[in-house]
Amino acid sequence: MAKKSSPAPVPAKPASASPKGKAAPSRAKGRQPDRGLERRVILLGLLLLIVLAALVWAGGDSGPTALWLSDMENRPADRAALAGKRIGLISGHQGFDSGAICEDGRQEVETVAAIARHVERRLRRAGAQVDLLEEYDPRLNGYLADAVVSLHADSCIERSGFKAARWQESTMPALEDRLVRCLSESYAAATGLPFDADTITDDMTLYHAFRKLAVATPAAIVETGFLGGDWELIGRRPNVAADGIVDGLVCFFTADSAAP
């Protein structure tokens, strides 16, 4: 009988080999980035941008976002002309009645109140002392200030334009004419609205508040536009109308300081 040969020994697998014969992966040299965290951060940033855009769209130029952005503006000319000045702002019809009312519910009193708030904010940022006054505010009696501006809006008809006027019985017509001129030129430049001299009425030139102020207080009344034809500006972009008013005051006080 032939002698059986013993089976050849099976070589052992290397310790480093994987179950399928592949080399085991080497240990990572550094911590891999968390891709999930990166995606979450990007999504959060996009969400914040969407929320910011929604606030701007919903609030328009009078919303909180627009006000915050407005606060970031830097206007050195404002401070140079307005710091230390006392300015009275009469928010037309406030505390008395609604003023003009349109069929869709828009009201003069609310429209000019929004403009007045923007004017007040910019004046205060420039260092002015501002008194926001109601239509028949008792403080008007003998009120002494560097300037007073009364803000109003015109009727709901589809007409466009603004106007400004002083008291026709003024004791300082040259000074108040300069105030009216500065307000008119600056408001036209800021808003693009035409000056509508044909609709200036006795309610403006004989405005009740003019006769109540201290004799030394220059004053003007501004009809900021028509609730009908100018609503897209005075109703939806009150900060633009406000810029025209403040620019007019900057012009007035700058010209005043330059006078000999």
Secondary structure, 3 states (H helix, E strand, C coil): CCCCCCCCCCCCCCCCECCCCCECCCCCCCCCCCHHHHHHHHHHHHHHHHHHHHHHHHHHHHCHHHHHHHHCCCCHHHHHHHCCCEEEEEECCCCCCCCCECCCCCEHHHHHHHHHHHHHHHHHHCCCEEEEECCCCHHHCCCCCCEEEEEEEECCCCCCCEEEECCCCCCCHHHHHHHHHHHHHHHHHHHCCCECHHHCCHHHHCCHHHHCCCCCCCEEEEEEEECCCCHHHHCCCHHHHHHHHHHHHHHHHHHHHHCC
